[in-house]
Amino acid sequence: MFQKIKESISINDSNFKITVRHHVIFWVIYFLFTTFRWGSYFNDYEYAFKTTLLGFSIHMTLAYFNLYYLMPKFIYTRKYIIYGLALITALFFMVIIKFNLTYYLVSNNVWPEGPQATTTLTLNYVIEMMLGELYVVAFAAAIKVTFDWIKEHKRLVDMEKLQLETELRLLRTQVSPHFFFNTLNNIYSLTIEKSEKAPKIILKLSELMRYLLYETKQKRQSLTKEIICLQNYLDLERIRYGDQLKINMDISGEIEDKKIAPMLLLSFLENSFKHGANKNTGIVKIDIAFNVIEEFLHFRVSNPISNETNNNAINSTRGGIGISNVKKRLELGYNEDEYYLDINNNGEEYIVNLKIKV
């Protein structure tokens, strides 16, 4: 039991710590309060000091016996009846000890605040003293339970936060393999054709790999760097498609000092090529717009829907790895009032509108 007391007295946490000093402060305050209270009541501070000093060890023994033995053994195991009987028994024995110590060390009248002088162990005395001790035990237990609740609540909050961060990291790592898989497929196709574009694509890919490995570990990334990353991706696609691809990119507003979750927008661009340029034999026009208004980025990307792509295929992209990944990252990384995502297929164009706090 005493080992449990020692462990519980020192509870270490990054923002939460109970030490022996806090216990000492609590009992000193309680001792002074009780002494002055009864000293003022009897107009005899010497007597109040003696009785308080005598009862002090009883209070502490009962309080810690209840906190670190009775409650863990019976309350936490839901043996409430046994706990009640054990507590009443402990209170009774402590009252017997208090009576004898008071009688032989302080005064024959062991209950001067009672209705009459008390020199024997009466039922009224036992009941009143047990209620008084129960008050101290309950007060100490309430403090302990409150601090335990705070500690447990913080542990659950930290665990939830860690789980969210872990899930976000997992989702973020899913972006990179998905992107590399598509790009390597492109390079593979070009090497089979012995295209002169292959070395340029490999060089651009290495720049993107450097960014993904070293610049995307933090929770928020510079919007400027994200746009540069997207431009590198578009350069890869330009090399691949040549004159067949027409990309219009518009950037407006103050993008400096703005931050966004890394690699969040890439999936939208990948999706526009996967279901637009890849299935179109003619010239493909993709419009991309970044517009920062106050604290929000308004991002828009639109691409034509090829004749080979039916509505079912378009709808299926909403549940694919890329788009579903983005939706999950938005849910985990932003509050509901910090973003708005709309994905629309009007039969001719596939349009993504994202408003997000930066």
Order of alpha helices (4+ residues) and beta strands (2+ residues): alpha-alpha-alpha-alpha-alpha-alpha-beta-alpha-beta-beta-alpha-beta-beta-alpha-alpha-beta-beta
